[in-house]
Amino acid sequence: MSTLLRVIQPFLLVSYQISPRTRRNFGLIELPFVVGSVWSDAKYLDVIVDKGRELARVPMTLRMEPLTLPTSPPVRECPPGELVFVEGGRVVVRCGDCDIGELVTAPGTIWKAHCPPADRAPDVGHGAVKVGKTWNLHHPRSTVGFSVQPGELRKMTLSFAAPSGLSKDRHPVVRVYQRNDRKLITGSVNLEVVP
């Protein structure tokens, strides 16, 4: 038996066929999608995942990756760094190939951050726990939120294993919403799992 995942939208119907062999080998349904917009001036995005009643207890993850268009410069994300000062002076702080700040160690020490911007809000999860760039979605309705630059895009991937005991009569629906700046829902998709 195979599992069918249908994307239901007005004017859009896309089906993903999950074969029994694929489920045996990988065990996961992965749905990549894009959040953000090149035309948006939003500085904060929420992604809301409503698992629905039938899939409420199914473990799901939501992974986030930076996404750039071929014509735009790549968005660099700097890993966290560590500073150890032995003597005073001027220090440039680097993580990988990214200069993230400058520290002047003289009377009245100064720290100047470059990457990421200091006004970025921390990533937030409601009903979700973040591990690296992935959130484990624990509640039937989970929300993850993160800062973006205006026009920035992110690739999100929703992953879960379809439970083996799904009834052929019922087709559970997973709903995914995007909310900009903690205000308006600006996009959504409904995923129907058909056993």
Backbone as a chain_set.jsonl record, in Angstrom:
{"seq": "MSTLLRVIQPFLLVSYQISPRTRRNFGLIELPFVVGSVWSDAKYLDVIVDKGRELARVPMTLRMEPLTLPTSPPVRECPPGELVFVEGGRVVVRCGDCDIGELVTAPGTIWKAHCPPADRAPDVGHGAVKVGKTWNLHHPRSTVGFSVQPGELRKMTLSFAAPSGLSKDRHPVVRVYQRNDRKLITGSVNLEVVP", "coords": {"N": [[0.852, -1.169, 0.0], [0.451, 2.285, -0.662], [1.114, 5.685, 0.323], [-0.524, 8.735, -0.175], [0.113, 12.128, -0.555], [-1.567, 15.032, -0.624], [-1.6, 18.355, -1.779], [-3.674, 20.885, -0.99], [-5.111, 23.658, -2.298], [-6.837, 26.647, -3.22], [-7.119, 26.764, -6.667], [-4.862, 25.196, -6.911], [-3.612, 21.986, -6.972], [-1.633, 19.557, -5.951], [-0.071, 16.439, -6.001], [1.749, 14.128, -4.051], [3.172, 11.074, -4.375], [3.816, 8.501, -2.218], [5.639, 5.734, -2.191], [5.365, 2.238, -1.118], [7.931, 1.121, -0.921], [9.58, 3.384, -0.675], [8.677, 4.363, 1.801], [9.449, 2.268, 3.444], [12.221, 2.37, 3.189], [12.949, 5.037, 3.864], [11.017, 6.095, 5.594], [9.905, 8.619, 6.071], [7.835, 11.452, 5.341], [8.563, 14.228, 3.494], [8.094, 17.61, 3.09], [9.075, 20.244, 1.321], [8.979, 23.826, 1.438], [8.625, 27.372, 0.755], [9.093, 30.259, 2.722], [8.464, 33.731, 3.381], [9.041, 36.607, 1.268], [10.213, 38.195, -1.662], [9.181, 40.66, -2.1], [8.286, 41.544, 0.305], [8.29, 43.55, 3.284], [8.509, 42.572, 5.772], [9.859, 41.905, 9.023], [9.832, 39.846, 10.731], [8.888, 36.484, 10.913], [6.343, 34.053, 11.388], [5.773, 30.593, 11.44], [3.141, 28.488, 11.376], [2.036, 25.365, 12.349], [-0.561, 23.207, 12.084], [-1.467, 20.178, 13.103], [-3.822, 18.768, 12.992], [-6.577, 16.635, 14.073], [-6.278, 13.795, 13.706], [-3.531, 13.434, 13.341], [-2.353, 14.525, 15.535], [-0.684, 13.462, 17.547], [1.504, 12.596, 16.188], [4.978, 12.606, 15.723], [6.616, 15.444, 14.456], [8.882, 17.383, 12.462], [10.309, 20.579, 11.748], [12.379, 22.004, 9.539], [14.753, 24.59, 8.878], [16.32, 26.511, 6.339], [18.615, 28.838, 4.858], [17.698, 30.693, 1.933], [18.477, 31.784, -1.251], [17.984, 33.729, -4.171], [19.174, 33.111, -7.528], [20.117, 35.535, -8.574], [20.675, 37.175, -6.448], [22.859, 38.269, -3.769], [24.374, 35.846, -1.581], [22.928, 35.131, 1.638], [24.636, 35.42, 4.57], [25.063, 33.438, 7.393], [26.345, 33.596, 10.51], [28.211, 31.407, 12.578], [28.118, 30.802, 16.197], [30.624, 32.446, 18.25], [33.729, 32.537, 20.187], [35.544, 34.401, 22.565], [38.782, 34.986, 23.791], [40.718, 36.895, 25.827], [43.996, 37.899, 26.218], [45.78, 40.014, 26.383], [45.413, 43.627, 26.261], [44.088, 45.701, 23.526], [43.21, 46.082, 20.004], [40.746, 44.058, 18.571], [39.525, 41.907, 16.059], [36.678, 40.035, 15.582], [36.056, 36.841, 14.346], [34.045, 34.354, 12.811], [34.248, 31.456, 11.171], [34.27, 32.458, 7.848], [33.354, 34.953, 8.374], [33.313, 38.239, 9.517], [32.333, 39.134, 12.588], [32.415, 41.109, 14.466], [34.055, 43.783, 16.315], [36.395, 44.421, 18.842], [37.528, 46.683, 21.198], [39.902, 46.792, 23.503], [40.42, 48.718, 25.866], [40.479, 51.322, 28.353], [37.1, 51.456, 29.171], [35.944, 49.362, 27.493], [34.808, 48.371, 24.195], [32.296, 46.823, 22.215], [31.47, 45.977, 18.942], [29.031, 44.789, 17.023], [28.645, 43.022, 13.921], [27.461, 40.942, 12.381], [25.098, 38.581, 13.267], [22.604, 41.232, 12.694], [22.082, 43.468, 15.457], [19.471, 44.092, 16.174], [17.834, 41.923, 15.751], [15.24, 39.746, 16.632], [15.071, 37.036, 18.975], [14.881, 33.536, 17.994], [11.786, 31.846, 18.338], [9.738, 29.359, 19.821], [6.563, 27.939, 20.121], [5.096, 25.307, 21.553], [7.021, 23.903, 20.355], [10.396, 22.758, 20.125], [13.603, 23.986, 19.648], [16.379, 22.68, 17.92], [19.39, 23.247, 16.803], [18.99, 24.102, 13.472], [16.488, 23.092, 13.312], [13.158, 22.47, 14.374], [11.472, 20.566, 16.774], [8.245, 19.552, 16.683], [5.952, 19.468, 19.123], [3.322, 19.836, 19.994], [-0.211, 19.679, 19.092], [-0.836, 21.996, 17.662], [1.6, 24.023, 16.617], [3.93, 26.748, 16.773], [6.555, 28.45, 15.186], [8.892, 31.078, 15.292], [10.879, 33.649, 13.789], [13.443, 36.083, 13.067], [13.802, 38.027, 10.082], [15.39, 39.604, 7.269], [14.093, 42.372, 5.363], [12.562, 41.194, 2.421], [13.833, 38.738, 2.517], [14.167, 35.205, 1.994], [13.285, 31.931, 3.168], [13.905, 28.45, 3.206], [11.784, 25.96, 4.205], [11.264, 22.747, 5.654], [8.914, 20.373, 6.239], [8.692, 17.471, 8.078], [7.607, 14.147, 8.605], [6.452, 10.896, 9.682], [3.995, 9.017, 8.177], [1.395, 7.596, 10.02], [0.963, 4.067, 10.372], [-1.555, 3.014, 10.878], [-3.646, 4.428, 9.596], [-6.984, 5.112, 8.669], [-8.707, 4.137, 5.692], [-10.927, 5.558, 5.083], [-10.714, 8.039, 6.214], [-9.022, 11.103, 5.742], [-6.473, 12.645, 6.955], [-5.644, 16.093, 7.555], [-3.006, 18.382, 7.356], [-2.296, 21.611, 8.27], [-0.53, 24.491, 7.25], [0.637, 27.669, 8.024], [1.72, 31.035, 7.233], [2.731, 33.849, 9.019], [3.185, 37.322, 9.063], [5.276, 39.621, 10.759], [4.096, 39.165, 13.268], [1.386, 39.652, 12.955], [-0.592, 39.561, 10.497], [-1.859, 36.686, 8.773], [-0.372, 35.587, 5.928], [-0.14, 33.605, 4.059], [-0.851, 30.162, 3.22], [-1.048, 26.554, 3.324], [-2.698, 23.477, 2.753], [-2.318, 20.153, 3.623], [-3.194, 16.997, 2.611], [-3.275, 13.758, 3.788], [-3.49, 10.778, 2.251], [-4.271, 7.513, 2.726]], "CA": [[0.0, 0.0, 0.0], [1.22, 3.526, -0.694], [0.488, 6.849, 0.941], [-0.587, 9.873, -1.075], [0.07, 13.416, 0.141], [-2.134, 16.006, -1.547], [-1.561, 19.75, -1.374], [-4.965, 21.436, -1.372], [-5.179, 25.108, -2.313], [-7.67, 27.09, -4.325], [-6.373, 26.848, -7.923], [-3.633, 24.406, -6.887], [-3.726, 20.643, -6.415], [-0.413, 18.832, -6.25], [-0.046, 15.183, -5.264], [3.022, 13.454, -3.871], [2.926, 9.66, -4.151], [4.842, 7.883, -1.385], [5.515, 4.301, -2.457], [5.703, 1.409, 0.048], [9.382, 0.959, -0.852], [10.127, 4.635, -0.138], [8.367, 4.443, 3.223], [10.265, 1.287, 4.145], [13.614, 2.806, 3.181], [13.179, 6.33, 4.484], [10.081, 6.248, 6.695], [9.485, 9.999, 6.29], [7.288, 12.32, 4.309], [9.212, 15.531, 3.606], [7.485, 18.6, 2.222], [9.776, 21.53, 1.338], [8.22, 24.995, 0.998], [9.336, 28.628, 0.936], [8.424, 31.331, 3.46], [9.029, 35.033, 3.074], [8.76, 37.11, -0.072], [11.162, 39.218, -2.092], [8.466, 41.938, -2.1], [7.805, 41.824, 1.656], [9.164, 44.31, 4.18], [8.385, 41.954, 7.097], [11.105, 41.67, 9.744], [9.653, 38.68, 11.596], [7.953, 35.512, 10.345], [5.884, 32.899, 12.158], [5.242, 29.463, 10.682], [2.214, 27.79, 12.266], [1.7, 24.032, 11.849], [-1.71, 22.582, 12.748], [-1.408, 18.778, 12.691], [-5.153, 18.159, 12.874], [-6.921, 15.682, 15.131], [-5.76, 12.443, 13.462], [-2.057, 13.412, 13.379], [-1.936, 15.362, 16.665], [0.391, 12.823, 18.331], [2.583, 12.165, 15.297], [6.148, 13.488, 15.816], [6.949, 16.174, 13.229], [9.966, 18.362, 12.571], [10.319, 21.67, 10.783], [13.781, 22.41, 9.343], [14.884, 25.88, 8.199], [17.585, 26.762, 5.66], [18.591, 30.085, 4.097], [17.407, 30.511, 0.514], [18.741, 32.994, -2.029], [17.733, 33.619, -5.605], [20.46, 33.125, -8.244], [20.557, 36.899, -8.886], [20.947, 37.956, -5.239], [24.025, 37.796, -3.024], [23.969, 34.908, -0.532], [22.792, 35.636, 3.004], [25.556, 34.679, 5.427], [24.687, 33.258, 8.794], [27.587, 33.335, 11.234], [28.083, 30.539, 13.749], [28.53, 31.489, 17.425], [32.07, 32.512, 18.445], [34.22, 32.623, 21.56], [36.664, 35.319, 22.688], [39.674, 34.836, 24.939], [41.618, 38.045, 25.802], [45.179, 37.737, 27.036], [46.272, 41.376, 26.58], [44.543, 44.642, 25.663], [44.347, 46.068, 22.134], [42.081, 46.04, 19.08], [40.52, 42.677, 18.156], [38.439, 41.628, 15.118], [36.112, 38.722, 15.91], [35.648, 36.114, 13.143], [33.5, 32.997, 12.892], [34.35, 30.991, 9.79], [34.763, 33.537, 6.98], [32.486, 36.101, 8.649], [33.716, 39.167, 10.577], [31.094, 39.427, 13.315], [32.532, 42.253, 15.35], [35.352, 44.357, 16.66], [36.462, 44.719, 20.265], [38.65, 47.536, 21.57], [40.105, 46.565, 24.931], [41.102, 49.84, 26.51], [39.509, 51.801, 29.335], [35.764, 51.563, 28.566], [35.938, 48.389, 26.402], [33.704, 48.538, 23.245], [31.976, 45.687, 21.338], [30.679, 46.397, 17.785], [28.563, 43.6, 16.294], [28.387, 43.204, 12.492], [26.638, 39.869, 11.838], [23.863, 39.112, 12.709], [22.259, 42.549, 13.222], [21.742, 43.455, 16.879], [18.042, 44.273, 16.401], [17.1, 40.704, 15.432], [14.582, 39.08, 17.757], [15.486, 35.63, 19.07], [13.949, 32.537, 17.49], [10.82, 31.471, 19.366], [8.89, 28.213, 19.508], [5.438, 27.643, 21.013], [4.764, 23.92, 21.233], [8.135, 23.404, 19.557], [11.716, 22.896, 20.739], [14.6, 24.163, 18.594], [17.664, 21.998, 18.006], [20.094, 23.707, 15.606], [18.075, 24.771, 12.535], [15.286, 22.254, 13.255], [12.255, 22.487, 15.524], [10.643, 19.384, 17.02], [6.894, 20.046, 16.941], [5.403, 18.573, 20.136], [1.899, 20.056, 20.247], [-1.051, 19.575, 17.893], [-0.671, 23.251, 16.928], [2.893, 24.575, 17.024], [4.352, 27.95, 16.065], [7.96, 28.83, 15.284], [9.06, 32.442, 14.824], [12.281, 34.044, 13.614], [13.679, 37.357, 12.386], [14.299, 38.018, 8.706], [15.608, 40.909, 6.658], [13.075, 42.599, 4.335], [12.817, 40.505, 1.163], [14.568, 37.488, 2.719], [13.442, 33.95, 1.831], [13.8, 30.763, 3.888], [13.362, 27.156, 2.804], [11.342, 25.168, 5.345], [10.907, 21.382, 5.296], [8.106, 19.678, 7.234], [8.961, 16.036, 7.98], [6.913, 13.251, 9.534], [6.124, 9.566, 9.19], [2.551, 8.774, 8.203], [1.138, 6.424, 10.854], [0.54, 2.892, 9.597], [-2.935, 2.659, 11.155], [-4.612, 5.391, 9.076], [-8.173, 4.549, 8.047], [-8.851, 4.528, 4.286], [-12.08, 6.45, 4.992], [-10.373, 9.369, 6.736], [-7.842, 11.705, 5.146], [-6.045, 13.733, 7.836], [-5.132, 17.296, 6.904], [-2.047, 19.209, 8.083], [-2.375, 22.99, 7.767], [0.667, 25.286, 7.516], [0.356, 29.089, 7.796], [2.793, 32.012, 7.431], [2.263, 35.124, 9.564], [4.226, 38.354, 8.988], [5.395, 40.612, 11.829], [3.198, 38.775, 14.365], [0.089, 40.28, 12.719], [-1.496, 38.968, 9.518], [-1.502, 35.465, 8.06], [-0.203, 36.003, 4.536], [-0.118, 32.45, 3.163], [-1.128, 28.885, 3.869], [-1.185, 25.368, 2.496], [-3.332, 22.351, 3.432], [-1.765, 18.885, 3.143], [-4.088, 15.885, 2.917], [-2.6, 12.476, 3.745], [-4.46, 9.786, 1.787], [-3.657, 6.176, 2.792]], "C": [[0.901, 1.237, 0.0], [0.418, 4.631, -0.021], [0.566, 7.99, -0.046], [-0.683, 11.124, -0.231], [-0.401, 14.434, -0.87], [-2.029, 17.398, -0.961], [-2.836, 20.387, -1.9], [-4.924, 22.946, -1.231], [-6.219, 25.492, -3.353], [-6.773, 27.259, -5.549], [-5.098, 26.018, -7.926], [-3.923, 23.051, -6.261], [-2.509, 19.866, -6.875], [-0.433, 17.564, -5.41], [1.372, 14.65, -5.214], [2.704, 12.001, -3.566], [4.102, 9.094, -3.361], [4.692, 6.374, -1.539], [5.855, 3.504, -1.208], [7.21, 1.231, 0.198], [10.038, 2.206, -0.255], [9.883, 4.716, 1.356], [9.21, 3.449, 4.012], [11.7, 1.778, 4.268], [13.838, 4.075, 3.986], [12.24, 6.599, 5.647], [9.543, 7.642, 6.907], [8.792, 10.577, 5.07], [7.949, 13.669, 4.534], [8.573, 16.47, 2.6], [8.256, 19.909, 2.333], [8.849, 22.644, 0.849], [9.004, 26.245, 1.35], [8.475, 29.578, 1.758], [9.176, 32.624, 3.198], [8.653, 35.423, 1.655], [9.78, 38.19, -0.413], [10.508, 40.594, -2.089], [8.026, 42.369, -0.704], [8.814, 42.668, 2.431], [9.08, 43.776, 5.611], [9.764, 41.718, 7.701], [11.021, 40.465, 10.667], [8.61, 37.775, 10.956], [7.606, 34.456, 11.387], [5.432, 31.845, 11.171], [4.427, 28.648, 11.677], [1.863, 26.462, 11.612], [0.585, 23.472, 12.712], [-1.791, 21.154, 12.232], [-2.785, 18.16, 12.455], [-5.342, 17.08, 13.927], [-6.25, 14.317, 14.936], [-4.243, 12.342, 13.591], [-1.492, 14.183, 14.573], [-0.762, 14.773, 17.439], [1.56, 12.352, 17.483], [3.766, 13.127, 15.447], [6.431, 14.13, 14.448], [8.117, 17.103, 13.514], [9.818, 19.388, 11.465], [11.751, 22.178, 10.704], [13.826, 23.705, 8.535], [16.279, 26.002, 7.597], [17.501, 28.115, 4.965], [18.345, 29.781, 2.621], [17.671, 31.831, -0.195], [18.425, 32.708, -3.484], [19.075, 33.693, -6.326], [20.99, 34.531, -8.501], [20.906, 37.713, -7.653], [22.167, 37.411, -4.513], [23.576, 36.857, -1.905], [23.892, 35.586, 0.83], [23.693, 34.781, 3.884], [24.995, 34.605, 6.83], [25.945, 32.829, 9.534], [27.33, 32.379, 12.389], [28.512, 31.289, 15.011], [30.051, 31.42, 17.609], [32.434, 32.6, 19.912], [35.438, 33.532, 21.565], [37.463, 34.993, 23.942], [40.699, 35.967, 24.836], [42.771, 37.803, 26.756], [45.771, 39.113, 27.37], [45.291, 42.346, 25.939], [44.915, 44.922, 24.218], [43.07, 46.047, 21.316], [41.963, 44.627, 18.524], [39.357, 42.626, 17.166], [37.98, 40.205, 15.398], [35.6, 38.077, 14.635], [35.096, 34.752, 13.523], [33.459, 32.471, 11.472], [34.955, 32.093, 8.943], [33.982, 34.833, 7.211], [33.061, 36.946, 9.778], [32.456, 39.577, 11.321], [31.227, 40.599, 14.267], [33.953, 42.695, 15.58], [35.315, 44.717, 18.136], [37.723, 45.533, 20.526], [38.804, 47.403, 23.077], [41.037, 47.615, 25.492], [40.148, 50.308, 27.602], [38.155, 52.063, 28.671], [35.639, 50.646, 27.36], [34.673, 48.496, 25.555], [33.544, 47.271, 22.416], [31.077, 46.201, 20.221], [30.301, 45.165, 16.982], [28.285, 43.937, 14.832], [27.391, 42.183, 11.964], [26.319, 38.916, 12.974], [23.528, 40.474, 13.31], [21.757, 42.466, 14.66], [20.244, 43.56, 17.136], [17.209, 43.046, 16.07], [16.514, 40.1, 16.703], [15.041, 37.627, 17.798], [14.433, 34.712, 18.449], [13.074, 32.057, 18.635], [10.039, 30.258, 18.898], [7.811, 28.056, 20.556], [4.943, 26.257, 20.637], [5.848, 23.263, 20.402], [9.441, 23.668, 20.296], [12.745, 22.944, 19.621], [15.881, 23.418, 18.926], [18.409, 22.343, 16.723], [19.153, 24.518, 14.725], [16.767, 23.985, 12.383], [14.478, 22.43, 14.53], [11.528, 21.155, 15.585], [9.282, 19.897, 17.458], [6.175, 19.072, 17.871], [3.902, 18.699, 20.322], [1.086, 19.913, 18.962], [-1.013, 20.838, 17.03], [0.59, 23.914, 17.468], [3.218, 25.793, 16.164], [5.848, 28.145, 16.271], [8.088, 30.223, 14.678], [10.521, 32.819, 14.769], [12.348, 35.366, 12.854], [14.178, 37.119, 10.976], [14.598, 39.454, 8.3], [14.49, 41.129, 5.645], [13.486, 41.942, 3.02], [13.521, 39.169, 1.293], [13.646, 36.279, 2.588], [14.088, 32.871, 2.689], [13.136, 29.515, 3.319], [13.033, 26.39, 4.086], [11.014, 23.765, 4.834], [10.177, 20.757, 6.472], [8.297, 18.189, 7.02], [8.161, 15.277, 9.013], [6.696, 11.904, 8.867], [4.618, 9.393, 9.284], [2.292, 7.526, 9.037], [0.571, 5.28, 10.031], [-0.936, 2.567, 9.79], [-3.969, 3.643, 10.635], [-5.769, 4.667, 8.392], [-8.269, 5.038, 6.607], [-10.008, 5.498, 4.096], [-11.737, 7.879, 5.391], [-9.078, 9.838, 6.092], [-7.41, 12.88, 6.018], [-5.428, 14.887, 7.045], [-4.189, 18.018, 7.862], [-2.108, 20.593, 7.447], [-1.127, 23.761, 8.195], [0.358, 26.728, 7.121], [1.636, 29.906, 7.961], [2.157, 33.3, 7.93], [3.427, 36.108, 9.553], [4.13, 39.315, 10.161], [4.386, 40.409, 12.954], [1.79, 39.342, 14.188], [-0.791, 39.439, 11.804], [-0.961, 37.664, 8.954], [-1.495, 35.813, 6.583], [-0.174, 34.827, 3.567], [-0.395, 31.188, 3.939], [-1.141, 27.775, 2.825], [-1.844, 24.284, 3.354], [-2.819, 21.072, 2.795], [-2.682, 17.76, 3.571], [-3.316, 14.586, 2.745], [-3.651, 11.433, 3.407], [-3.794, 8.416, 1.821], [-3.989, 5.323, 1.566]], "O": [[1.981, 1.23, 0.592], [-0.792, 4.517, 0.173], [1.598, 8.197, -0.685], [-1.473, 11.18, 0.711], [0.277, 14.682, -1.867], [-2.33, 17.607, 0.214], [-3.06, 20.43, -3.109], [-4.718, 23.454, -0.128], [-6.459, 24.726, -4.286], [-5.717, 27.879, -5.425], [-4.312, 26.125, -8.867], [-4.425, 22.979, -5.14], [-2.373, 19.555, -8.058], [-0.777, 17.61, -4.229], [2.107, 14.706, -6.2], [2.023, 11.723, -2.579], [5.251, 9.198, -3.791], [3.713, 5.799, -1.064], [6.549, 4.008, -0.325], [7.718, 1.193, 1.319], [10.944, 2.099, 0.571], [10.78, 5.096, 2.109], [9.64, 3.748, 5.125], [12.327, 1.626, 5.317], [14.823, 4.175, 4.717], [12.63, 7.271, 6.602], [8.779, 7.85, 7.849], [9.111, 10.242, 3.929], [7.905, 14.203, 5.643], [8.514, 16.172, 1.407], [8.115, 20.621, 3.328], [8.033, 22.43, -0.048], [9.939, 26.192, 2.148], [7.272, 29.692, 1.524], [10.355, 32.62, 2.844], [8.021, 34.651, 0.934], [10.161, 38.993, 0.438], [11.213, 41.604, -2.078], [7.452, 43.446, -0.544], [10.025, 42.527, 2.262], [9.521, 44.437, 6.552], [10.714, 41.377, 6.997], [12.004, 40.097, 11.31], [7.565, 38.247, 10.507], [8.458, 34.023, 12.164], [4.781, 32.16, 10.175], [4.948, 28.178, 12.689], [1.442, 26.428, 10.456], [0.752, 23.284, 13.917], [-2.137, 20.927, 11.073], [-2.895, 17.133, 11.785], [-4.39, 16.664, 14.588], [-5.716, 13.747, 15.888], [-3.722, 11.276, 13.916], [-0.294, 14.463, 14.621], [0.076, 15.523, 17.939], [2.508, 11.768, 18.007], [3.588, 14.338, 15.315], [6.477, 13.447, 13.425], [8.318, 17.551, 14.643], [9.276, 19.108, 10.396], [12.28, 22.717, 11.677], [13.031, 23.895, 7.614], [17.28, 25.657, 8.225], [16.421, 28.508, 4.524], [18.744, 28.727, 2.125], [17.154, 32.873, 0.207], [18.581, 31.584, -3.961], [20.022, 34.276, -5.798], [22.201, 34.709, -8.634], [21.388, 38.838, -7.784], [22.479, 36.226, -4.626], [22.502, 37.054, -1.336], [24.673, 36.486, 1.141], [23.537, 33.561, 3.94], [24.512, 35.597, 7.377], [26.539, 31.801, 9.209], [26.338, 32.524, 13.103], [29.199, 32.306, 14.914], [30.69, 30.459, 17.181], [31.565, 32.723, 20.775], [36.278, 33.446, 20.669], [36.9, 34.756, 25.011], [41.47, 36.011, 23.878], [42.571, 37.537, 27.941], [46.208, 39.35, 28.496], [44.431, 41.935, 25.159], [45.939, 44.44, 23.734], [41.972, 45.998, 21.87], [42.949, 44.055, 18.06], [38.315, 43.237, 17.406], [38.791, 39.28, 15.446], [34.804, 38.676, 13.912], [35.601, 34.085, 14.426], [32.707, 32.989, 10.647], [36.024, 32.613, 9.265], [33.952, 35.707, 6.344], [33.278, 36.44, 10.88], [31.605, 40.277, 10.772], [30.225, 41.043, 14.827], [34.912, 42.081, 15.113], [34.322, 45.254, 18.625], [38.826, 45.146, 20.14], [37.944, 47.847, 23.838], [42.251, 47.433, 25.581], [39.079, 49.716, 27.754], [38.082, 52.82, 27.703], [35.256, 51.112, 26.287], [33.583, 48.687, 26.096], [34.534, 46.699, 21.96], [30.035, 46.796, 20.495], [31.153, 44.561, 16.332], [27.754, 45.005, 14.529], [26.537, 42.543, 11.154], [27.262, 38.46, 13.622], [24.102, 40.845, 14.334], [21.085, 41.504, 15.034], [19.779, 43.161, 18.204], [15.981, 43.12, 16.106], [17.2, 39.96, 17.716], [15.364, 37.051, 16.76], [13.253, 35.056, 18.385], [13.544, 31.881, 19.759], [9.715, 30.138, 17.717], [8.103, 28.041, 21.752], [4.43, 26.052, 19.537], [5.636, 22.202, 19.814], [9.579, 24.668, 21.001], [12.774, 22.071, 18.754], [16.402, 23.499, 20.038], [18.1, 21.796, 15.664], [18.581, 25.51, 15.175], [16.025, 24.197, 11.424], [15.032, 22.528, 15.625], [11.027, 20.668, 14.572], [9.165, 20.588, 18.47], [5.825, 17.967, 17.455], [3.264, 17.747, 20.77], [1.635, 20.015, 17.865], [-1.144, 20.759, 15.809], [0.643, 24.316, 18.63], [2.84, 25.868, 14.995], [6.35, 28.023, 17.389], [7.46, 30.516, 13.661], [11.317, 32.371, 15.594], [11.438, 35.718, 12.103], [14.88, 36.145, 10.702], [14.112, 40.401, 8.919], [13.974, 40.151, 5.104], [14.615, 42.111, 2.559], [13.786, 38.518, 0.282], [12.493, 36.318, 3.016], [15.299, 32.893, 2.912], [11.949, 29.525, 2.993], [13.895, 26.196, 4.943], [10.539, 23.61, 3.709], [10.733, 20.623, 7.562], [8.094, 17.688, 5.914], [8.047, 15.706, 10.161], [6.751, 11.786, 7.643], [4.029, 9.596, 10.346], [2.91, 6.49, 8.79], [-0.208, 5.497, 9.103], [-1.523, 1.9, 8.938], [-5.075, 3.7, 11.174], [-5.557, 3.724, 7.629], [-7.96, 6.193, 6.315], [-10.081, 6.187, 3.078], [-12.396, 8.823, 4.955], [-8.144, 9.054, 5.92], [-7.915, 13.99, 5.852], [-4.784, 14.686, 6.015], [-4.519, 18.239, 9.027], [-1.987, 20.729, 6.229], [-0.715, 23.697, 9.353], [-0.126, 26.983, 6.018], [2.526, 29.532, 8.724], [1.182, 33.789, 7.36], [4.531, 35.772, 9.983], [3.043, 39.769, 10.517], [3.882, 41.377, 13.523], [1.067, 39.498, 15.172], [-1.642, 38.688, 12.28], [0.234, 37.538, 8.687], [-2.499, 36.281, 6.046], [-0.182, 35.04, 2.355], [-0.204, 31.132, 5.154], [-1.231, 28.02, 1.622], [-1.572, 24.19, 4.551], [-2.873, 20.915, 1.575], [-2.928, 17.58, 4.764], [-2.76, 14.333, 1.676], [-4.592, 11.221, 4.172], [-2.867, 8.159, 1.053], [-3.548, 4.178, 1.473]]}, "num_chains": 1, "name": "protein.A"}
